[in-house]
Amino acid sequence: LVTSRLILRQYVEEDFNDFYDLGKSKKVGPMAGWKPHESEEESRKIFDSFTKDDEVYAIYHKDDKKVIGSFGIHPDNKRRLENVFALGYVLREEYWGQGIVVEAGKEVIRHLFEDRCVDIISVYHYPFNKQSQRVIEKLGFKYEGTLRMATKIYDGTVHDDLCYSILKSEYEQIK
Protein backbone atom coordinates (compact mmCIF):
# COMPACT_ATOMS: atom_id res chain seq x y z
CA LEU A 1 0.00 0.00 0.00
CA VAL A 2 1.47 3.34 -1.03
CA THR A 3 0.82 6.95 0.06
CA SER A 4 2.67 10.17 -0.70
CA ARG A 5 5.26 9.62 2.07
CA LEU A 6 4.90 5.95 2.96
CA ILE A 7 4.97 2.38 1.78
CA LEU A 8 3.06 -0.13 3.89
CA ARG A 9 4.48 -3.56 3.22
CA GLN A 10 5.35 -6.86 4.84
CA TYR A 11 8.39 -6.84 7.12
CA VAL A 12 11.68 -8.09 5.67
CA GLU A 13 14.91 -9.04 7.45
CA GLU A 14 16.55 -5.70 6.64
CA ASP A 15 13.93 -4.00 8.85
CA PHE A 16 15.08 -5.64 12.09
CA ASN A 17 17.27 -2.80 13.41
CA ASP A 18 14.52 -0.24 12.80
CA PHE A 19 12.03 -2.60 14.47
CA TYR A 20 14.27 -3.03 17.51
CA ASP A 21 14.76 0.74 17.82
CA LEU A 22 10.98 1.15 17.84
CA GLY A 23 10.38 -1.75 20.22
CA LYS A 24 12.83 -0.61 22.90
CA SER A 25 11.35 2.90 23.14
CA LYS A 26 10.16 3.72 26.65
CA LYS A 27 7.27 5.78 25.22
CA VAL A 28 5.93 3.80 22.26
CA GLY A 29 5.10 0.40 23.77
CA PRO A 30 3.38 1.63 26.92
CA MET A 31 1.03 3.84 24.86
CA ALA A 32 -0.09 0.67 23.06
CA GLY A 33 -0.16 -1.45 26.22
CA TRP A 34 3.01 -3.48 25.71
CA LYS A 35 6.33 -3.53 27.53
CA PRO A 36 9.34 -1.93 25.84
CA HIS A 37 11.64 -4.62 24.47
CA GLU A 38 14.51 -5.31 26.84
CA SER A 39 16.80 -7.06 24.37
CA GLU A 40 17.39 -7.79 20.72
CA GLU A 41 16.36 -11.39 21.45
CA GLU A 42 12.98 -10.26 22.72
CA SER A 43 12.49 -8.10 19.63
CA ARG A 44 13.65 -10.95 17.39
CA LYS A 45 10.83 -13.24 18.54
CA ILE A 46 8.18 -10.62 17.82
CA PHE A 47 9.84 -9.54 14.58
CA ASP A 48 9.97 -13.12 13.30
CA SER A 49 6.24 -13.50 13.93
CA PHE A 50 5.59 -10.23 12.06
CA THR A 51 7.59 -11.36 9.01
CA LYS A 52 5.24 -14.35 8.74
CA ASP A 53 2.06 -12.27 9.20
CA ASP A 54 0.82 -10.60 6.04
CA GLU A 55 -1.68 -8.60 8.13
CA VAL A 56 1.04 -6.61 9.93
CA TYR A 57 2.51 -3.90 7.75
CA ALA A 58 5.84 -2.19 8.24
CA ILE A 59 5.42 1.58 7.81
CA TYR A 60 8.35 2.49 5.57
CA HIS A 61 9.17 6.20 5.22
CA LYS A 62 10.18 6.86 1.60
CA ASP A 63 12.37 9.90 2.22
CA ASP A 64 14.07 8.62 5.39
CA LYS A 65 14.43 5.13 3.91
CA LYS A 66 13.56 3.30 7.12
CA VAL A 67 10.74 1.56 8.93
CA ILE A 68 9.16 3.95 11.40
CA GLY A 69 6.23 1.93 12.70
CA SER A 70 3.73 -0.88 12.26
CA PHE A 71 0.11 -1.02 11.18
CA GLY A 72 -1.82 -4.20 11.94
CA ILE A 73 -5.10 -5.58 10.68
CA HIS A 74 -6.38 -8.02 13.30
CA PRO A 75 -9.49 -10.07 13.98
CA ASP A 76 -11.81 -8.04 16.18
CA ASN A 77 -12.18 -10.17 19.30
CA LYS A 78 -15.04 -8.02 20.52
CA ARG A 79 -17.22 -8.67 17.44
CA ARG A 80 -17.98 -12.20 16.44
CA LEU A 81 -18.87 -11.49 12.83
CA GLU A 82 -17.21 -12.35 9.56
CA ASN A 83 -15.69 -9.59 7.50
CA VAL A 84 -14.80 -7.42 10.51
CA PHE A 85 -11.31 -6.27 11.43
CA ALA A 86 -9.68 -4.17 14.12
CA LEU A 87 -6.74 -1.86 13.50
CA GLY A 88 -3.65 -1.40 15.64
CA TYR A 89 -0.65 0.82 15.07
CA VAL A 90 2.56 2.13 16.59
CA LEU A 91 4.94 4.84 15.41
CA ARG A 92 8.43 5.94 16.41
CA GLU A 93 8.10 8.91 18.75
CA GLU A 94 10.20 11.25 16.60
CA TYR A 95 7.46 10.98 13.94
CA TRP A 96 4.54 11.74 16.28
CA GLY A 97 2.47 14.77 15.35
CA GLN A 98 3.29 14.65 11.62
CA GLY A 99 0.09 12.99 10.39
CA ILE A 100 1.89 9.74 9.52
CA VAL A 101 -0.61 7.37 11.16
CA VAL A 102 -3.55 9.27 9.69
CA GLU A 103 -1.97 9.01 6.23
CA ALA A 104 -1.29 5.30 6.67
CA GLY A 105 -4.70 4.70 8.24
CA LYS A 106 -6.57 6.29 5.34
CA GLU A 107 -4.85 3.93 2.93
CA VAL A 108 -5.45 0.85 5.12
CA ILE A 109 -9.13 1.78 5.51
CA ARG A 110 -9.43 2.32 1.74
CA HIS A 111 -7.79 -1.06 1.13
CA LEU A 112 -10.10 -2.88 3.55
CA PHE A 113 -13.33 -1.35 2.26
CA GLU A 114 -12.52 -1.17 -1.45
CA ASP A 115 -10.19 -4.11 -2.09
CA ARG A 116 -11.28 -6.58 0.58
CA CYS A 117 -14.98 -5.63 0.89
CA VAL A 118 -14.96 -5.45 4.69
CA ASP A 119 -18.25 -4.42 6.35
CA ILE A 120 -16.97 -2.67 9.49
CA ILE A 121 -13.58 -1.72 10.95
CA SER A 122 -12.98 -1.27 14.67
CA VAL A 123 -10.25 0.44 16.62
CA TYR A 124 -9.63 0.78 20.35
CA HIS A 125 -7.45 2.87 22.65
CA TYR A 126 -6.79 3.26 26.35
CA PRO A 127 -8.08 6.38 28.10
CA PHE A 128 -4.55 7.68 28.67
CA ASN A 129 -3.67 7.57 24.95
CA LYS A 130 -5.06 10.90 23.75
CA GLN A 131 -2.79 10.89 20.68
CA SER A 132 -4.42 7.73 19.43
CA GLN A 133 -7.85 9.19 20.11
CA ARG A 134 -7.03 12.16 17.85
CA VAL A 135 -5.86 9.83 15.06
CA ILE A 136 -9.01 7.74 15.33
CA GLU A 137 -11.26 10.79 15.15
CA LYS A 138 -9.36 12.22 12.16
CA LEU A 139 -9.88 8.91 10.35
CA GLY A 140 -13.66 9.26 10.68
CA PHE A 141 -14.35 6.54 13.24
CA LYS A 142 -17.43 6.92 15.45
CA TYR A 143 -17.15 6.53 19.22
CA GLU A 144 -19.28 3.58 20.36
CA GLY A 145 -18.60 3.59 24.08
CA THR A 146 -16.23 2.44 26.77
CA LEU A 147 -15.75 -1.19 27.68
CA ARG A 148 -14.80 -0.84 31.32
CA MET A 149 -11.97 -2.86 32.84
CA ALA A 150 -11.43 -4.58 29.50
CA THR A 151 -7.69 -5.18 29.10
CA LYS A 152 -4.83 -6.12 31.39
CA ILE A 153 -1.56 -4.74 30.05
CA TYR A 154 2.06 -5.78 30.54
CA ASP A 155 2.47 -4.17 33.99
CA GLY A 156 -0.60 -5.92 35.40
CA THR A 157 -2.85 -2.86 35.43
CA VAL A 158 -6.34 -3.13 33.98
CA HIS A 159 -7.66 -0.43 31.66
CA ASP A 160 -10.85 0.52 29.90
CA ASP A 161 -11.07 0.17 26.11
CA LEU A 162 -12.55 3.15 24.29
CA CYS A 163 -14.33 1.61 21.32
CA TYR A 164 -14.77 3.09 17.83
CA SER A 165 -15.87 1.81 14.45
CA ILE A 166 -16.55 2.88 10.90
CA LEU A 167 -19.07 1.21 8.61
CA LYS A 168 -18.50 0.83 4.90
CA SER A 169 -21.47 3.15 4.25
CA GLU A 170 -19.89 5.83 6.47
CA TYR A 171 -16.59 5.46 4.62
CA GLU A 172 -18.40 5.90 1.30
CA GLN A 173 -19.85 9.21 2.53
CA ILE A 174 -16.50 10.69 3.63
CA LYS A 175 -14.15 9.40 0.91
C-alpha positions, -999 to +999 in steps of 0.1 A: +000+000+000+015+033-010+008+069+001+027+102-007+053+096+021+049+060+030+050+024+018+031-001+039+045-036+032+054-069+048+084-068+071+117-081+057+149-090+074+166-057+066+139-040+089+151-056+121+173-028+134+145-002+128+120-026+145+143-030+175+148+007+178+110+012+178+104-017+202+128-006+229+114+029+231+102+037+266+073+058+252+059+038+223+051+004+238+034+016+269+010+038+249-001+007+231-002-015+262+030-035+257+063-035+275+093-019+258+116-046+245+145-053+268+168-071+244+174-078+207+164-114+214+130-103+227+125-081+196+136-109+174+108-132+185+082-106+178+098-095+146+100-131+133+062-135+139+056-102+121+076-114+090+052-144+087+021-123+092+008-106+060-017-086+081+010-066+099+025-039+078+058-022+082+054+016+078+084+025+056+092+062+052+102+069+016+124+099+022+141+086+054+144+051+039+136+033+071+107+016+089+092+040+114+062+019+127+037-009+123+001-010+112-018-042+119-051-056+107-064-080+133-095-101+140-118-080+162-122-102+193-150-080+205-172-087+174-180-122+164-189-115+128-172-124+096-157-096+075-148-074+105-113-063+114-097-042+141-067-019+135-037-014+156-007+008+151+026+021+166+049+048+154+084+059+164+081+089+187+102+113+166+075+110+139+045+117+163+025+148+153+033+146+116+001+130+104+019+097+095-006+074+112-036+093+097-020+090+062-013+053+067-047+047+082-066+063+053-049+039+029-054+009+051-091+018+055-094+023+017-078-011+011-101-029+035-133-014+023-125-012-015-102-041-021-113-066+006-150-056+009-150-055+047-182-044+064-170-027+095-136-017+110-130-013+147-103+004+166-096+008+204-075+029+226-068+033+263-081+064+281-045+077+287-037+076+249-051+109+237-028+109+207-044+077+194-078+092+201-070+122+178-059+098+151-090+077+153-113+108+151-094+122+122-099+089+104-137+093+107-144+065+132-174+069+154-172+065+192-193+036+204-186+036+241-162+024+268-157-012+277-148-008+313-120-029+328-114-046+295-077-052+291-048-061+314-016-047+301+021-058+305+025-042+340-006-059+354-029-029+354-063-031+340-077-004+317-109+005+299-111+002+261-126+032+243-143+016+213-148+031+178-159+018+144-165+029+109-191+012+086-185+008+049-215+032+043-199+058+065-166+055+046-184+059+013-199+092+025-165+107+036-142+094+009 
